[in-house]
Amino acid sequence: MSKADDIFVGMCEDIIAHGTTTKGQRVRPTWEDGSKAYTIKRFGVCNRYDLREEFPALTLRRTALKSCMDEILWIYQRKSNNVHDLKPHIWDEWANEDGSIGKAYGYQVGKLSQYPDGVYDQMDRVLKDLRDEPFSRRILTNLYCIDDLHEMNLYPCAYSCTFNVTDDQREDGRLTLNMVLSQRSQDVLAANNWNVCQYAILLMMVAQSSGMVAGELVHMIADAHIYDRHVPIVEELIRRERFAAPKVSLNPEITDFYAFTTDDLLVEDYVHGPQVTNIPIAV
């Protein structure tokens, strides 16, 4: 059975059984009918996924892996903040008439900074440091720029990737690339496995581009919550049958991070339960 299913079910059961509620508190999100969107939440959730064992896709329902990859390419490869450059329509509600979501996500990745050895954006610096100083403890991206928050249509949820290399004495001599994904807030039903799969794919792409093997993805969530109207949906979802994890890999011929496309994501044997439709989204 998929280990991602086990982690997801355990997390949801813990939130429902032991979480605290925001009901009656002053909260920002509202439902489409204008009523306040309250949550059950757990603080400081940490989930670990080892990509050397299996790819962390849920089988309780299908996660659209190529769409996940397209959004991660939009942020870290195309470095865009315009929804017209993105195939999924997940950001449309936060875009202005020109398609911009403000100085968020890809805009932050693409901002140039002056270093002693040159000018780099965040992703180019990560790739350079992994190539030149792989055991550095300073290799990370950060999308939560305080100076620009007032010009973002939505504050970044998953905001930081910290890359860390280990030497596991592999026979092929390759190093292992690991990542800590830091997230300030997460709608567990709508976004948990989407984010997990996105950043697993990012880790795989960066590792392959750096001649390394993708290792552990550690997902830190400050506020992991289930919305009040999502609880019955989650309870049904976590009772479903679970299947073996799919086989997910990248086209081995691609070694340039900027050459990857969604066609290079190879997905095999993805058996899953029925899709969950009509999930209400709090905005």
C-alpha positions as a Markdown table, in Angstrom:
| # | Residue | x | y | z |
|---|---|---|---|---|
| 1 | Met | 0.0 | 0.0 | 0.0 |
| 2 | Ser | 1.1 | 3.6 | -0.6 |
| 3 | Lys | 3.0 | 5.1 | 2.3 |
| 4 | Ala | 1.6 | 8.5 | 1.3 |
| 5 | Asp | -1.9 | 7.1 | 2.0 |
| 6 | Asp | -0.8 | 6.0 | 5.4 |
| 7 | Ile | 0.7 | 9.3 | 6.2 |
| 8 | Phe | -2.3 | 11.3 | 4.9 |
| 9 | Val | -4.8 | 9.1 | 6.8 |
| 10 | Gly | -2.9 | 9.3 | 10.1 |
| 11 | Met | -2.6 | 13.1 | 9.7 |
| 12 | Cys | -6.3 | 13.6 | 9.0 |
| 13 | Glu | -7.3 | 11.3 | 11.9 |
| 14 | Asp | -5.1 | 13.2 | 14.2 |
| 15 | Ile | -6.4 | 16.6 | 13.1 |
| 16 | Ile | -10.0 | 15.5 | 13.5 |
| 17 | Ala | -9.5 | 13.8 | 16.9 |
| 18 | His | -7.0 | 16.2 | 18.5 |
| 19 | Gly | -7.1 | 19.5 | 16.6 |
| 20 | Thr | -8.3 | 22.8 | 17.9 |
| 21 | Thr | -11.1 | 24.8 | 16.2 |
| 22 | Thr | -11.1 | 28.4 | 15.0 |
| 23 | Lys | -14.9 | 28.5 | 15.2 |
| 24 | Gly | -16.0 | 31.9 | 16.7 |
| 25 | Gln | -12.6 | 33.4 | 16.1 |
| 26 | Arg | -11.8 | 36.3 | 13.7 |
| 27 | Val | -10.8 | 34.5 | 10.5 |
| 28 | Arg | -10.0 | 35.8 | 7.0 |
| 29 | Pro | -11.4 | 33.1 | 4.7 |
| 30 | Thr | -15.0 | 33.0 | 3.7 |
| 31 | Trp | -17.2 | 30.6 | 1.7 |
| 32 | Glu | -18.9 | 31.5 | -1.5 |
| 33 | Asp | -22.1 | 32.4 | 0.4 |
| 34 | Gly | -20.2 | 34.9 | 2.5 |
| 35 | Ser | -20.1 | 32.9 | 5.7 |
| 36 | Lys | -16.9 | 32.5 | 7.7 |
| 37 | Ala | -14.8 | 29.4 | 6.9 |
| 38 | Tyr | -13.6 | 27.9 | 10.1 |
| 39 | Thr | -11.2 | 25.0 | 10.5 |
| 40 | Ile | -9.9 | 22.2 | 12.7 |
| 41 | Lys | -6.2 | 22.6 | 12.9 |
| 42 | Arg | -2.9 | 21.0 | 14.2 |
| 43 | Phe | 0.2 | 23.1 | 14.7 |
| 44 | Gly | 3.6 | 21.9 | 13.6 |
| 45 | Val | 2.9 | 18.8 | 11.4 |
| 46 | Cys | 6.0 | 17.1 | 10.0 |
| 47 | Asn | 5.7 | 14.4 | 7.4 |
| 48 | Arg | 8.6 | 12.5 | 5.8 |
| 49 | Tyr | 8.7 | 10.9 | 2.3 |
| 50 | Asp | 11.6 | 8.9 | 1.0 |
| 51 | Leu | 11.6 | 9.1 | -2.8 |
| 52 | Arg | 14.2 | 6.3 | -3.0 |
| 53 | Glu | 11.4 | 4.0 | -1.7 |
| 54 | Glu | 8.4 | 5.2 | -3.7 |
| 55 | Phe | 6.7 | 8.3 | -5.1 |
| 56 | Pro | 4.3 | 9.9 | -2.6 |
| 57 | Ala | 1.1 | 10.0 | -4.6 |
| 58 | Leu | -2.2 | 9.3 | -2.9 |
| 59 | Thr | -4.1 | 6.3 | -4.2 |
| 60 | Leu | -7.3 | 7.2 | -2.1 |
| 61 | Arg | -8.0 | 9.5 | -5.0 |
| 62 | Arg | -6.1 | 10.6 | -8.1 |
| 63 | Thr | -3.6 | 13.5 | -7.9 |
| 64 | Ala | -3.1 | 15.2 | -11.3 |
| 65 | Leu | 0.7 | 14.8 | -11.4 |
| 66 | Lys | 1.4 | 16.5 | -14.7 |
| 67 | Ser | -0.7 | 19.5 | -13.5 |
| 68 | Cys | 1.3 | 19.5 | -10.3 |
| 69 | Met | 4.5 | 19.5 | -12.4 |
| 70 | Asp | 3.2 | 22.3 | -14.6 |
| 71 | Glu | 2.7 | 24.6 | -11.6 |
| 72 | Ile | 6.1 | 23.8 | -10.2 |
| 73 | Leu | 7.7 | 24.6 | -13.6 |
| 74 | Trp | 5.6 | 27.8 | -13.6 |
| 75 | Ile | 7.2 | 28.9 | -10.3 |
| 76 | Tyr | 10.7 | 27.6 | -10.4 |
| 77 | Gln | 11.5 | 27.2 | -14.1 |
| 78 | Arg | 9.4 | 29.7 | -16.0 |
| 79 | Lys | 9.5 | 32.0 | -12.9 |
| 80 | Ser | 6.2 | 33.5 | -13.8 |
| 81 | Asn | 3.5 | 35.2 | -11.7 |
| 82 | Asn | 1.0 | 35.3 | -14.5 |
| 83 | Val | -1.8 | 32.7 | -14.8 |
| 84 | His | -1.7 | 32.9 | -18.6 |
| 85 | Asp | 1.6 | 31.0 | -18.4 |
| 86 | Leu | 0.0 | 28.2 | -16.3 |
| 87 | Lys | -2.3 | 25.4 | -17.7 |
| 88 | Pro | -4.2 | 24.6 | -14.4 |
| 89 | His | -6.7 | 27.3 | -13.4 |
| 90 | Ile | -5.9 | 27.0 | -9.7 |
| 91 | Trp | -4.7 | 30.6 | -9.4 |
| 92 | Asp | -7.4 | 32.3 | -11.5 |
| 93 | Glu | -9.4 | 33.6 | -8.5 |
| 94 | Trp | -6.3 | 35.6 | -7.2 |
| 95 | Ala | -5.3 | 37.1 | -10.6 |
| 96 | Asn | -6.1 | 40.6 | -11.8 |
| 97 | Glu | -7.5 | 41.4 | -15.2 |
| 98 | Asp | -4.0 | 41.0 | -16.8 |
| 99 | Gly | -3.5 | 37.6 | -15.2 |
| 100 | Ser | -0.9 | 38.7 | -12.6 |
| 101 | Ile | -1.0 | 37.5 | -9.0 |
| 102 | Gly | 1.3 | 40.3 | -8.0 |
| 103 | Lys | 4.9 | 40.0 | -6.7 |
| 104 | Ala | 4.4 | 36.4 | -5.6 |
| 105 | Tyr | 5.8 | 32.9 | -6.3 |
| 106 | Gly | 7.7 | 32.9 | -9.6 |
| 107 | Tyr | 8.3 | 36.7 | -9.4 |
| 108 | Gln | 10.3 | 36.0 | -6.2 |
| 109 | Val | 12.2 | 33.1 | -7.7 |
| 110 | Gly | 13.3 | 35.3 | -10.6 |
| 111 | Lys | 14.4 | 38.3 | -8.6 |
| 112 | Leu | 18.1 | 39.0 | -9.2 |
| 113 | Ser | 20.5 | 39.4 | -6.3 |
| 114 | Gln | 24.1 | 40.6 | -6.3 |
| 115 | Tyr | 26.6 | 38.0 | -4.9 |
| 116 | Pro | 30.4 | 38.4 | -4.7 |
| 117 | Asp | 30.8 | 36.2 | -7.7 |
| 118 | Gly | 28.0 | 37.5 | -9.9 |
| 119 | Val | 24.3 | 38.2 | -10.2 |
| 120 | Tyr | 21.8 | 35.3 | -9.8 |
| 121 | Asp | 18.2 | 34.6 | -9.2 |
| 122 | Gln | 17.2 | 32.1 | -6.5 |
| 123 | Met | 16.9 | 29.0 | -8.7 |
| 124 | Asp | 20.1 | 29.7 | -10.6 |
| 125 | Arg | 21.9 | 30.1 | -7.3 |
| 126 | Val | 20.6 | 26.8 | -6.0 |
| 127 | Leu | 21.8 | 25.0 | -9.1 |
| 128 | Lys | 25.2 | 26.7 | -8.9 |
| 129 | Asp | 25.7 | 25.9 | -5.3 |
| 130 | Leu | 24.7 | 22.3 | -5.7 |
| 131 | Arg | 27.2 | 22.0 | -8.5 |
| 132 | Asp | 30.1 | 23.9 | -6.8 |
| 133 | Glu | 29.5 | 23.4 | -3.0 |
| 134 | Pro | 27.0 | 20.5 | -2.6 |
| 135 | Phe | 27.7 | 20.2 | 1.2 |
| 136 | Ser | 26.9 | 23.8 | 1.9 |
| 137 | Arg | 24.1 | 24.3 | 4.5 |
| 138 | Arg | 23.0 | 27.5 | 2.8 |
| 139 | Ile | 21.2 | 26.2 | -0.2 |
| 140 | Leu | 17.6 | 27.3 | -0.1 |
| 141 | Thr | 14.9 | 29.4 | -1.7 |
| 142 | Asn | 12.5 | 31.8 | 0.1 |
| 143 | Leu | 9.4 | 33.2 | -1.4 |
| 144 | Tyr | 8.2 | 35.0 | 1.7 |
| 145 | Cys | 9.7 | 38.5 | 1.0 |
| 146 | Ile | 8.5 | 40.8 | 3.7 |
| 147 | Asp | 9.0 | 43.9 | 1.5 |
| 148 | Asp | 6.8 | 42.6 | -1.2 |
| 149 | Leu | 3.9 | 41.0 | 0.8 |
| 150 | His | 1.7 | 44.0 | 0.3 |
| 151 | Glu | 2.0 | 43.6 | -3.5 |
| 152 | Met | 1.1 | 39.9 | -3.5 |
| 153 | Asn | -2.5 | 38.9 | -4.2 |
| 154 | Leu | -2.0 | 35.9 | -1.9 |
| 155 | Tyr | 0.8 | 35.3 | 0.6 |
| 156 | Pro | 2.9 | 32.2 | -0.3 |
| 157 | Cys | 1.7 | 29.1 | 1.5 |
| 158 | Ala | 4.6 | 26.7 | 0.7 |
| 159 | Tyr | 7.3 | 29.3 | 0.9 |
| 160 | Ser | 10.8 | 27.8 | 1.4 |
| 161 | Cys | 12.9 | 24.9 | 0.1 |
| 162 | Thr | 16.0 | 23.9 | 1.9 |
| 163 | Phe | 18.3 | 21.6 | 0.0 |
| 164 | Asn | 20.7 | 19.3 | 1.9 |
| 165 | Val | 23.1 | 16.7 | 0.4 |
| 166 | Thr | 24.2 | 13.5 | 2.1 |
| 167 | Asp | 26.8 | 11.0 | 1.0 |
| 168 | Asp | 25.1 | 7.6 | 1.4 |
| 169 | Gln | 28.1 | 5.7 | -0.1 |
| 170 | Arg | 26.2 | 4.6 | -3.1 |
| 171 | Glu | 27.9 | 2.1 | -5.5 |
| 172 | Asp | 27.4 | 4.5 | -8.4 |
| 173 | Gly | 29.1 | 7.3 | -6.5 |
| 174 | Arg | 26.1 | 9.7 | -6.7 |
| 175 | Leu | 25.2 | 11.9 | -3.8 |
| 176 | Thr | 21.7 | 12.1 | -2.3 |
| 177 | Leu | 19.7 | 15.3 | -2.5 |
| 178 | Asn | 17.1 | 15.9 | 0.2 |
| 179 | Met | 14.7 | 18.8 | 0.8 |
| 180 | Val | 12.8 | 20.4 | 3.6 |
| 181 | Leu | 9.6 | 22.1 | 2.4 |
| 182 | Ser | 8.4 | 24.7 | 4.8 |
| 183 | Gln | 4.7 | 25.7 | 4.6 |
| 184 | Arg | 3.0 | 28.3 | 6.8 |
| 185 | Ser | -0.6 | 27.1 | 6.1 |
| 186 | Gln | -2.3 | 24.2 | 4.3 |
| 187 | Asp | -5.8 | 23.3 | 3.3 |
| 188 | Val | -5.3 | 19.5 | 3.9 |
| 189 | Leu | -8.1 | 18.2 | 1.7 |
| 190 | Ala | -7.6 | 20.6 | -1.3 |
| 191 | Ala | -3.8 | 20.9 | -1.3 |
| 192 | Asn | -1.9 | 18.4 | 0.8 |
| 193 | Asn | -1.0 | 15.7 | -1.7 |
| 194 | Trp | -0.8 | 18.3 | -4.5 |
| 195 | Asn | 2.0 | 20.1 | -2.6 |
| 196 | Val | 3.7 | 16.9 | -1.7 |
| 197 | Cys | 3.8 | 15.6 | -5.3 |
| 198 | Gln | 4.8 | 19.1 | -6.6 |
| 199 | Tyr | 7.8 | 19.3 | -4.4 |
| 200 | Ala | 8.7 | 15.7 | -4.8 |
| 201 | Ile | 8.9 | 16.4 | -8.6 |
| 202 | Leu | 10.9 | 19.5 | -8.0 |
| 203 | Leu | 13.3 | 17.5 | -5.8 |
| 204 | Met | 13.6 | 14.9 | -8.6 |
| 205 | Met | 14.3 | 17.5 | -11.2 |
| 206 | Val | 16.9 | 19.4 | -9.2 |
| 207 | Ala | 18.6 | 16.1 | -8.2 |
| 208 | Gln | 18.8 | 14.8 | -11.8 |
| 209 | Ser | 20.1 | 18.2 | -13.0 |
| 210 | Ser | 22.8 | 18.0 | -10.4 |
| 211 | Gly | 23.8 | 14.4 | -11.1 |
| 212 | Met | 22.4 | 13.3 | -7.7 |
| 213 | Val | 19.6 | 10.9 | -6.5 |
| 214 | Ala | 16.4 | 12.3 | -4.9 |
| 215 | Gly | 16.2 | 11.3 | -1.3 |
| 216 | Glu | 14.0 | 12.5 | 1.5 |
| 217 | Leu | 11.3 | 15.2 | 1.2 |
| 218 | Val | 10.5 | 16.5 | 4.7 |
| 219 | His | 7.3 | 18.5 | 4.8 |
| 220 | Met | 6.9 | 21.0 | 7.6 |
| 221 | Ile | 3.4 | 22.6 | 8.0 |
| 222 | Ala | 2.9 | 25.2 | 10.6 |
| 223 | Asp | -0.9 | 25.3 | 10.4 |
| 224 | Ala | -2.4 | 22.0 | 8.9 |
| 225 | His | -6.1 | 22.5 | 8.8 |
| 226 | Ile | -9.3 | 20.9 | 7.6 |
| 227 | Tyr | -12.2 | 23.3 | 6.8 |
| 228 | Asp | -15.5 | 22.7 | 8.6 |
| 229 | Arg | -17.3 | 21.9 | 5.4 |
| 230 | His | -14.5 | 19.5 | 4.4 |
| 231 | Val | -14.7 | 17.2 | 7.4 |
| 232 | Pro | -17.4 | 14.8 | 6.1 |
| 233 | Ile | -15.5 | 14.6 | 2.7 |
| 234 | Val | -12.2 | 13.8 | 4.5 |
| 235 | Glu | -13.9 | 11.2 | 6.7 |
| 236 | Glu | -15.2 | 9.4 | 3.6 |
| 237 | Leu | -11.9 | 9.7 | 1.8 |
| 238 | Ile | -9.8 | 8.2 | 4.5 |
| 239 | Arg | -12.0 | 5.1 | 4.8 |
| 240 | Arg | -11.4 | 4.1 | 1.2 |
| 241 | Glu | -9.3 | 1.2 | -0.1 |
| 242 | Arg | -5.6 | 1.9 | -0.6 |
| 243 | Phe | -3.4 | 0.7 | -3.4 |
| 244 | Ala | 0.3 | 0.4 | -4.2 |
| 245 | Ala | 2.1 | 3.6 | -5.0 |
| 246 | Pro | 2.6 | 4.4 | -8.7 |
| 247 | Lys | 5.9 | 4.3 | -10.4 |
| 248 | Val | 7.0 | 7.9 | -11.2 |
| 249 | Ser | 10.2 | 8.9 | -12.9 |
| 250 | Leu | 11.7 | 11.5 | -15.2 |
| 251 | Asn | 13.0 | 11.2 | -18.7 |
| 252 | Pro | 16.7 | 10.2 | -17.9 |
| 253 | Glu | 18.0 | 12.1 | -21.0 |
| 254 | Ile | 17.2 | 15.5 | -19.5 |
| 255 | Thr | 20.0 | 16.9 | -17.4 |
| 256 | Asp | 19.3 | 20.6 | -17.7 |
| 257 | Phe | 16.7 | 21.9 | -15.2 |
| 258 | Tyr | 15.4 | 24.4 | -17.7 |
| 259 | Ala | 14.8 | 21.7 | -20.3 |
| 260 | Phe | 12.2 | 19.7 | -18.4 |
| 261 | Thr | 8.6 | 19.7 | -19.6 |
| 262 | Thr | 5.5 | 17.8 | -18.3 |
| 263 | Asp | 6.1 | 15.3 | -21.2 |
| 264 | Asp | 9.3 | 14.2 | -19.3 |
| 265 | Leu | 7.2 | 13.0 | -16.3 |
| 266 | Leu | 6.7 | 9.3 | -16.7 |
| 267 | Val | 3.8 | 7.8 | -14.6 |
| 268 | Glu | 3.1 | 4.0 | -14.6 |
| 269 | Asp | 0.7 | 1.8 | -12.7 |
| 270 | Tyr | -1.3 | 4.6 | -11.0 |
| 271 | Val | -4.3 | 2.7 | -9.5 |
| 272 | His | -6.5 | 5.0 | -7.4 |
| 273 | Gly | -10.0 | 5.5 | -6.1 |
| 274 | Pro | -12.6 | 7.9 | -7.6 |
| 275 | Gln | -12.0 | 11.6 | -7.7 |
| 276 | Val | -13.4 | 13.8 | -5.1 |
| 277 | Thr | -15.5 | 16.5 | -6.9 |
| 278 | Asn | -17.1 | 19.7 | -6.0 |
| 279 | Ile | -14.8 | 20.5 | -3.0 |
| 280 | Pro | -15.9 | 24.0 | -1.7 |
| 281 | Ile | -12.9 | 26.3 | -1.6 |
| 282 | Ala | -12.6 | 29.1 | 1.0 |
| 283 | Val | -11.2 | 32.3 | -0.3 |
